[in-house]
């Protein structure tokens, strides 16, 4: 076990808000001149602005039927908001309004207080259960135990309540967010659990009662989250190691960002990959392992670059990409103003258009900022193994989807929180009456294999539980050593 001071311990509340990005104030004359807006309280006013932003900007609401459903639910919520007087209930209500979209990129800053917390971390490593990964020192005997009941109710009841307050691509994503939010006493209250303590009951019929506290000065006992293997998590965007004896190159790809996005990272991904591939060729390495279990996404251009060394990039089947035209989109991406498609049409506000059919005077303007490999002789001819985890999301999930639909390598590990065909490319906006920050997706990405567009998950070829830290060794690495051939 590992002892850590309880400072920010795992807490992550709508992390997108912390990014150094602009949030555009939204305003609609049609809404602000309406009777409902003029006579409403600040929560009702911003509800109307939030709903209108999704109606005009999100691809899902290009369908008039969906707009009618949104307006119907907004009307119900408007009545409920007449009775509230706190920001956390308001913001949770907004999130619940659009959670049915199953869009992990469309989020609302929670507004939940971190003043009172429960000093624990529940790891939901399956869809319907979890175990105690970390807890305040007084309750360390419960570490690693799997929960069955919370305050006398089945753990599934808590999960169902919590998931309704979270927007995510699928249950895996929602449970990952739930693990983090359940440190906050406010969130438990939103789930219907009042009081100043919670009772956790485990499979062995033992229980612990944990009171809420401020968190100051606490010491937390935590299961060691680093497996005893070469795959131990490194605090870098990407790194690799070559084992001559095993003929394996292990690439740990932790985030889809490099110095082109953030100069402080110090290295371009194309320089890194070119060096790695040169060493692979020089040493005749037979297996490349790409570990994205901890990769939450970023710039998909890095994934394109890597794929160009694993398959013929010019023949690779790519993701479909539809964009919803809106005023908010143009405020964030002014380069799309006046855009013309190959058929000569120009999208109006509200239209959904095919991004790949934009007419370009200079085709190279759409090219990746990274040096894509077009040399067939440099394509890796050996075995490729991808490691997927519950935290694999966005661009990293896109990498696995393209690998699957282009028959590149083998995927092992966990089903991720990423939906293969998904919404993305966030637009950031602010609701001025309550100063609430939120995001809305403006694109819908569809996988190359259109027959599988309705799949909500990408299940690995070999399913392994990589989130059970009661194990000493990494199941993914153990599987690779056992099954790869020299």
C-alpha positions as CSV (number, residue, x, y, z in Angstrom):
1,X,0.0,0.0,0.0
2,X,1.0,3.6,-0.5
3,X,0.4,6.5,1.8
4,X,-0.4,9.9,0.3
5,X,-1.5,13.2,1.7
6,X,-5.1,14.2,1.0
7,X,-4.6,17.4,-1.1
8,X,-6.3,17.3,-4.5
9,X,-6.6,13.4,-4.3
10,X,-8.1,12.4,-7.6
11,X,-10.6,15.1,-7.6
12,X,-11.4,16.2,-11.1
13,X,-14.4,18.4,-11.6
14,X,-15.2,19.2,-15.2
15,X,-11.5,19.5,-16.1
16,X,-12.3,21.2,-19.4
17,X,-13.0,24.4,-17.5
18,X,-9.5,24.5,-16.2
19,X,-8.0,24.7,-19.7
20,X,-6.7,28.0,-20.9
21,X,-9.5,28.5,-23.4
22,X,-12.0,31.3,-24.1
23,X,-15.6,30.8,-23.2
24,X,-17.9,32.8,-25.5
25,X,-20.9,34.5,-23.8
26,X,-24.0,33.4,-25.6
27,X,-27.0,35.7,-26.3
28,X,-30.1,35.2,-28.5
29,X,-32.5,38.1,-29.1
30,X,-35.3,35.7,-29.7
31,X,-34.9,34.1,-26.3
32,X,-34.1,37.3,-24.3
33,X,-37.1,39.1,-25.6
34,X,-39.4,36.2,-24.7
35,X,-41.9,36.4,-21.7
36,X,-40.3,33.3,-20.2
37,X,-36.9,34.9,-20.1
38,X,-37.9,38.3,-19.0
39,X,-40.0,36.9,-16.1
40,X,-37.6,34.1,-15.1
41,X,-35.1,33.9,-12.4
42,X,-31.4,33.7,-13.2
43,X,-31.5,29.9,-13.4
44,X,-34.5,29.8,-15.7
45,X,-32.9,32.5,-17.9
46,X,-29.7,30.5,-18.4
47,X,-31.6,27.3,-18.9
48,X,-33.2,28.9,-21.9
49,X,-29.8,30.1,-23.2
50,X,-28.3,26.7,-22.7
51,X,-31.1,24.9,-24.4
52,X,-31.0,27.3,-27.4
53,X,-27.2,26.8,-27.7
54,X,-27.6,23.1,-28.1
55,X,-30.6,23.5,-30.4
56,X,-28.5,25.7,-32.8
57,X,-25.0,24.1,-32.4
58,X,-25.1,20.3,-31.7
59,X,-25.4,18.0,-34.7
60,X,-28.1,15.9,-32.9
61,X,-30.5,18.8,-32.9
62,X,-30.3,19.3,-36.7
63,X,-33.3,16.9,-36.6
64,X,-36.5,18.9,-35.9
65,X,-38.0,15.9,-34.0
66,X,-35.1,16.1,-31.6
67,X,-35.6,19.8,-31.2
68,X,-39.2,19.3,-30.2
69,X,-38.1,16.8,-27.6
70,X,-35.5,19.3,-26.3
71,X,-38.1,22.1,-26.0
72,X,-40.5,19.8,-24.2
73,X,-37.9,18.8,-21.6
74,X,-36.7,22.4,-21.3
75,X,-40.3,23.5,-20.5
76,X,-40.5,20.9,-17.7
77,X,-37.2,21.9,-16.3
78,X,-38.1,25.6,-16.5
79,X,-40.9,24.9,-14.0
80,X,-38.6,23.0,-11.7
81,X,-36.1,25.8,-11.7
82,X,-38.6,28.2,-10.3
83,X,-38.2,26.6,-7.0
84,X,-34.4,26.2,-6.8
85,X,-31.9,28.7,-5.2
86,X,-28.5,27.0,-5.5
87,X,-26.0,26.7,-8.4
88,X,-25.2,23.1,-8.0
89,X,-28.8,21.9,-8.5
90,X,-29.0,24.2,-11.5
91,X,-25.9,22.9,-13.2
92,X,-26.7,19.3,-12.5
93,X,-30.1,19.9,-14.0
94,X,-28.5,21.3,-17.2
95,X,-26.2,18.3,-17.5
96,X,-29.2,15.9,-17.0
97,X,-31.0,17.8,-19.8
98,X,-28.5,16.7,-22.4
99,X,-27.0,13.5,-20.8
100,X,-29.2,11.3,-23.1
101,X,-26.9,12.4,-26.0
102,X,-24.2,10.1,-24.7
103,X,-21.7,12.8,-25.6
104,X,-18.7,12.9,-23.3
105,X,-17.5,16.1,-24.9
106,X,-20.6,18.1,-24.0
107,X,-20.2,19.0,-20.4
108,X,-21.3,21.5,-17.7
109,X,-19.1,22.8,-14.9
110,X,-20.6,21.1,-11.9
111,X,-20.5,23.9,-9.4
112,X,-20.2,21.3,-6.6
113,X,-18.3,22.4,-3.6
114,X,-15.0,20.7,-2.6
115,X,-15.3,22.0,1.0
116,X,-16.8,18.7,2.3
117,X,-15.6,15.4,1.0
118,X,-15.6,11.7,1.7
119,X,-12.0,10.6,1.8
120,X,-12.3,7.6,-0.5
121,X,-11.9,6.6,-4.1
122,X,-14.2,3.9,-5.5
123,X,-12.8,2.3,-8.6
124,X,-15.6,1.0,-10.9
125,X,-13.7,-1.5,-12.8
126,X,-16.8,-3.2,-14.2
127,X,-20.1,-1.8,-15.5
128,X,-22.0,-2.8,-12.4
129,X,-19.5,-2.9,-9.5
130,X,-16.4,-1.4,-7.9
131,X,-13.9,-1.7,-5.1
132,X,-12.2,0.6,-2.7
133,X,-9.0,1.8,-4.3
134,X,-8.1,4.5,-1.7
135,X,-9.4,5.6,1.7
136,X,-8.5,7.6,4.8
137,X,-6.0,5.7,7.0
138,X,-8.5,4.7,9.7
139,X,-10.3,2.5,7.2
140,X,-7.4,1.0,5.3
141,X,-8.4,-2.6,6.2
142,X,-11.2,-2.2,3.6
143,X,-8.8,-1.4,0.7
144,X,-9.3,-3.7,-2.3
145,X,-12.7,-4.9,-1.1
146,X,-15.6,-5.0,-3.6
147,X,-18.8,-3.1,-2.6
148,X,-22.3,-4.6,-2.6
149,X,-24.3,-2.0,-0.7
150,X,-24.2,1.7,0.1
151,X,-26.3,3.0,3.0
152,X,-28.3,-0.2,2.8
153,X,-29.0,0.1,-1.0
154,X,-27.4,-2.0,-3.8
155,X,-24.3,-0.4,-5.3
156,X,-26.2,-0.6,-8.7
157,X,-28.7,1.9,-7.3
158,X,-26.0,4.5,-6.6
159,X,-24.4,3.9,-10.0
160,X,-27.8,4.4,-11.8
161,X,-28.5,7.6,-9.9
162,X,-25.0,9.0,-10.5
163,X,-24.9,8.2,-14.2
164,X,-28.1,10.3,-14.8
165,X,-26.1,13.4,-13.7
166,X,-23.2,12.7,-16.0
167,X,-22.9,13.1,-19.7
168,X,-20.6,10.4,-21.4
169,X,-20.1,8.3,-24.5
170,X,-21.1,5.1,-22.6
171,X,-21.3,3.6,-19.2
172,X,-17.6,3.1,-19.0
173,X,-17.0,6.8,-19.3
174,X,-19.8,7.7,-16.9
175,X,-18.5,5.3,-14.3
176,X,-15.0,6.8,-14.6
177,X,-16.4,10.2,-13.9
178,X,-18.6,8.8,-11.1
179,X,-15.5,7.5,-9.4
180,X,-14.1,11.0,-9.2
181,X,-17.3,12.8,-8.3
182,X,-18.1,10.5,-5.4
183,X,-15.4,12.1,-3.3
184,X,-17.7,15.2,-3.0
185,X,-20.4,15.3,-0.4
186,X,-22.4,17.6,-2.7
187,X,-22.6,14.9,-5.4
188,X,-23.8,12.3,-2.9
189,X,-26.6,14.7,-2.0
190,X,-27.5,15.1,-5.7
191,X,-27.8,11.3,-5.9
192,X,-30.3,11.4,-3.0
193,X,-28.0,10.4,-0.2
194,X,-28.4,13.0,2.6
195,X,-26.6,13.0,5.9
196,X,-23.0,13.4,7.0
197,X,-21.8,9.8,6.7
198,X,-22.0,6.9,4.3
199,X,-22.0,3.2,5.1
200,X,-20.1,0.9,2.7
201,X,-20.9,-2.8,2.8
202,X,-18.6,-5.3,1.1
203,X,-18.8,-8.8,-0.4
204,X,-17.4,-10.3,2.8
205,X,-20.3,-8.8,4.7
206,X,-18.1,-6.3,6.6
207,X,-19.0,-2.6,6.7
208,X,-17.3,0.7,7.4
209,X,-19.0,4.0,8.2
210,X,-17.2,7.0,6.8
211,X,-18.1,10.6,7.9
212,X,-17.7,13.6,5.6
213,X,-14.8,15.9,6.4
214,X,-12.9,18.9,5.1
215,X,-10.0,16.8,4.0
216,X,-7.3,18.9,5.7
217,X,-4.5,17.0,7.2
218,X,-5.8,13.6,6.3
219,X,-3.5,10.7,5.3
220,X,-4.8,8.4,2.6
221,X,-3.9,4.8,2.1
222,X,-4.0,3.8,-1.5
223,X,-3.4,0.5,-3.4
224,X,-0.3,0.9,-5.5
225,X,-1.5,1.8,-9.0
226,X,1.8,1.0,-10.7
227,X,2.1,-2.6,-11.9
228,X,5.4,-4.3,-11.4
229,X,6.3,-4.4,-15.2
230,X,7.9,-2.3,-17.9
231,X,4.4,-0.8,-18.5
232,X,4.6,1.3,-15.3
233,X,3.0,4.7,-16.0
234,X,5.5,7.4,-16.9
235,X,4.7,11.1,-16.4
236,X,5.4,12.1,-20.0
237,X,3.2,12.5,-23.1
238,X,5.0,9.6,-24.9
239,X,8.0,7.4,-24.5
240,X,9.3,4.0,-25.8
241,X,11.6,1.2,-24.8
242,X,13.1,-1.5,-26.9
243,X,13.8,-5.1,-25.7
244,X,16.3,-6.8,-28.0
245,X,15.8,-10.1,-26.2
246,X,12.0,-10.1,-26.6
247,X,12.1,-8.3,-29.9
248,X,9.5,-5.9,-28.6
249,X,9.2,-2.1,-28.9
250,X,6.9,-0.8,-26.1
251,X,5.4,2.6,-26.9
252,X,3.6,4.3,-24.0
253,X,1.3,6.9,-25.6
254,X,-0.3,8.9,-22.7
255,X,-1.6,12.0,-24.5
256,X,-2.1,13.2,-28.0
257,X,-0.2,16.4,-27.6
258,X,3.4,17.4,-28.5
259,X,5.4,20.7,-28.8
260,X,3.3,21.7,-31.8
261,X,0.4,22.1,-29.4
262,X,2.3,23.1,-26.3
263,X,6.0,24.2,-26.8
264,X,6.8,23.4,-23.2
265,X,6.5,19.7,-24.0
266,X,9.8,20.0,-25.8
267,X,9.4,17.4,-28.6
268,X,7.5,16.9,-31.8
269,X,5.8,13.6,-32.1
270,X,7.0,13.1,-35.7
271,X,10.6,13.5,-34.6
272,X,9.9,11.0,-31.8
273,X,8.1,8.4,-34.1
274,X,10.8,8.7,-36.8
275,X,13.5,7.9,-34.3
276,X,11.5,5.0,-32.8
277,X,10.8,3.5,-36.2
278,X,14.4,3.8,-37.2
279,X,15.5,1.9,-34.1
280,X,12.8,-0.8,-34.8
281,X,14.1,-1.3,-38.3
282,X,17.8,-1.3,-37.2
283,X,17.2,-3.9,-34.6
284,X,14.7,-6.0,-36.6
285,X,12.1,-5.7,-33.9
286,X,9.1,-8.0,-34.6
287,X,6.4,-6.6,-32.2
288,X,5.3,-3.1,-31.6
289,X,3.1,-2.5,-28.5
290,X,1.1,0.8,-28.5
291,X,-0.2,1.5,-24.9
292,X,-3.1,4.1,-24.9
293,X,-4.8,2.8,-21.7
294,X,-4.2,6.2,-20.0
295,X,-4.6,8.4,-23.1
296,X,-7.6,10.8,-22.8
297,X,-7.1,12.3,-26.3
298,X,-6.0,15.6,-27.7
299,X,-4.8,16.2,-31.3
300,X,-5.8,13.4,-33.6
301,X,-3.0,14.4,-36.0
302,X,-0.6,12.5,-33.8
303,X,-2.7,9.4,-34.3
304,X,-2.7,9.9,-38.0
305,X,1.1,10.1,-38.0
306,X,1.5,6.9,-36.0
307,X,-1.0,5.1,-38.3
308,X,0.9,6.1,-41.4
309,X,3.8,3.8,-40.2
310,X,1.4,0.9,-39.6
311,X,-0.6,0.9,-42.8
312,X,-0.7,2.5,-46.3
313,X,-2.0,5.8,-45.2
314,X,-3.1,6.9,-48.6
315,X,-5.4,3.8,-48.8
316,X,-6.6,3.8,-45.2
317,X,-10.3,4.1,-44.6
318,X,-10.9,7.2,-42.5
319,X,-13.5,8.5,-40.1
320,X,-16.5,10.3,-41.5
321,X,-16.9,13.8,-40.2
322,X,-20.1,15.9,-40.3
323,X,-20.1,19.5,-38.9
324,X,-23.0,21.6,-37.7
325,X,-22.8,25.2,-38.9
326,X,-23.6,27.8,-36.3
327,X,-22.7,31.3,-35.1
328,X,-20.9,29.8,-32.1
329,X,-18.9,27.6,-34.5
330,X,-17.7,30.6,-36.5
331,X,-16.7,32.4,-33.3
332,X,-14.4,29.5,-32.4
333,X,-13.4,28.5,-36.0
334,X,-13.6,31.6,-38.2
335,X,-11.7,29.8,-41.0
336,X,-15.0,28.0,-41.7
337,X,-16.8,31.3,-42.5
338,X,-18.1,31.3,-46.0
339,X,-16.9,27.8,-46.6
340,X,-18.0,26.3,-49.9
341,X,-18.5,22.6,-50.7
342,X,-17.4,20.7,-53.8
343,X,-20.9,20.9,-55.3
344,X,-20.8,24.7,-55.0
345,X,-23.2,25.0,-52.1
346,X,-22.5,27.0,-48.9
347,X,-23.8,25.7,-45.6
348,X,-26.3,27.9,-43.8
349,X,-26.6,28.2,-40.0
350,X,-28.2,25.0,-38.8
351,X,-27.0,22.9,-41.7
352,X,-24.8,19.8,-41.2
353,X,-22.2,19.4,-43.9
354,X,-19.5,16.9,-44.8
355,X,-16.1,18.2,-43.6
356,X,-14.3,16.1,-46.2
357,X,-16.3,17.7,-49.1
358,X,-15.1,21.3,-48.4
359,X,-13.8,22.9,-51.6
360,X,-10.1,23.7,-51.2
361,X,-8.1,25.9,-53.6
362,X,-5.0,24.5,-52.1
363,X,-5.5,20.8,-51.1
364,X,-2.3,21.0,-48.9
365,X,-4.1,23.4,-46.5
366,X,-6.0,20.4,-45.1
367,X,-2.8,18.3,-44.7
368,X,-1.6,17.3,-41.2
369,X,0.9,19.6,-39.5
370,X,2.9,16.5,-38.8
371,X,5.1,14.7,-41.3
372,X,2.8,11.8,-42.4
373,X,4.7,8.8,-43.8
374,X,3.9,8.0,-47.4
375,X,6.8,5.7,-48.0
376,X,5.5,2.2,-48.3
377,X,9.0,0.7,-47.4
378,X,8.9,2.4,-44.0
379,X,5.6,0.8,-42.9
380,X,6.1,-1.6,-40.0
381,X,5.7,-5.2,-41.2
382,X,5.7,-6.9,-37.8
383,X,3.0,-7.6,-35.1
384,X,1.1,-4.6,-33.7
385,X,-0.6,-4.8,-30.3
386,X,-2.7,-2.0,-28.9
387,X,-3.5,-1.8,-25.2
388,X,-6.9,-0.2,-24.4
389,X,-8.0,1.0,-21.0
390,X,-11.1,2.5,-19.4
391,X,-9.6,5.9,-19.7
392,X,-8.9,5.7,-23.4
393,X,-10.9,8.5,-24.9
394,X,-11.5,10.9,-27.8
395,X,-8.5,10.9,-30.2
396,X,-6.9,7.9,-28.5
397,X,-10.2,6.0,-29.0
398,X,-10.3,7.2,-32.6
399,X,-6.9,5.6,-33.0
400,X,-8.2,2.2,-31.9
401,X,-11.3,2.6,-34.0
402,X,-9.3,3.2,-37.1
403,X,-7.0,0.3,-36.3
404,X,-10.0,-2.0,-35.8
405,X,-11.8,-0.9,-39.0
406,X,-8.6,-1.0,-41.1
407,X,-7.5,-4.5,-39.7
408,X,-4.4,-3.1,-38.1
409,X,-3.0,-5.2,-35.2
410,X,-4.7,-6.7,-32.2
411,X,-6.4,-4.7,-29.4
412,X,-6.1,-6.1,-25.9
413,X,-7.3,-4.7,-22.5
414,X,-10.4,-3.0,-21.4
415,X,-13.4,-1.6,-23.2
416,X,-12.8,2.1,-23.1
417,X,-15.0,5.1,-22.4
418,X,-14.9,6.1,-26.0
419,X,-17.8,5.5,-28.4
420,X,-16.4,4.5,-31.9
421,X,-18.9,6.8,-33.8
422,X,-19.1,9.9,-31.5
423,X,-19.6,13.6,-31.1
424,X,-16.7,15.9,-30.6
425,X,-14.7,19.1,-31.3
426,X,-16.0,21.2,-28.5
427,X,-17.3,24.8,-28.6
428,X,-16.9,26.5,-25.2
429,X,-19.6,28.9,-24.0
430,X,-20.6,30.8,-20.9
431,X,-24.1,31.5,-19.5
432,X,-23.8,35.1,-18.2
433,X,-26.6,35.1,-15.6
434,X,-25.0,32.4,-13.5
435,X,-21.5,32.5,-14.9
436,X,-21.8,28.9,-15.8
437,X,-19.2,27.4,-18.2
438,X,-20.1,24.6,-20.6
439,X,-19.1,22.9,-23.8
440,X,-21.1,21.6,-26.8
441,X,-19.9,19.3,-29.6
442,X,-20.2,20.6,-33.2
443,X,-19.0,17.5,-35.1
444,X,-20.2,13.9,-35.5
445,X,-17.5,11.4,-36.3
446,X,-18.5,8.1,-37.9
447,X,-16.3,5.0,-38.1
448,X,-15.2,3.6,-41.4
449,X,-17.3,0.4,-40.9
450,X,-20.7,2.1,-41.2
451,X,-22.4,-1.2,-40.4
452,X,-21.2,-0.8,-36.8
453,X,-22.1,2.8,-36.4
454,X,-24.6,2.0,-33.6
455,X,-22.0,0.3,-31.4
456,X,-21.6,2.2,-28.1
457,X,-18.3,0.5,-27.3
458,X,-15.2,-0.9,-28.9
459,X,-14.6,-4.2,-27.3
460,X,-11.0,-5.4,-27.4
461,X,-10.1,-8.6,-29.3
462,X,-8.7,-9.9,-25.9
463,X,-10.6,-8.5,-22.9
464,X,-8.5,-8.1,-19.7
465,X,-9.3,-6.2,-16.5
466,X,-6.5,-3.6,-16.2
467,X,-8.1,-1.6,-13.4
468,X,-7.8,-4.2,-10.6
469,X,-4.8,-2.9,-8.7
470,X,-5.0,-5.7,-6.2
471,X,-2.9,-7.5,-8.8
472,X,0.9,-7.2,-8.7
473,X,1.5,-7.5,-12.4
474,X,0.1,-6.0,-15.5
475,X,-2.3,-8.5,-17.2
476,X,-1.7,-6.8,-20.5
477,X,2.1,-7.2,-20.4
478,X,1.7,-10.8,-19.1
479,X,-0.5,-11.6,-22.0
480,X,1.9,-10.1,-24.5
481,X,4.9,-12.0,-23.1
482,X,2.9,-15.2,-23.2
483,X,1.4,-14.8,-26.7
484,X,3.7,-12.8,-28.9
485,X,6.1,-14.9,-31.1
486,X,9.7,-14.2,-31.8
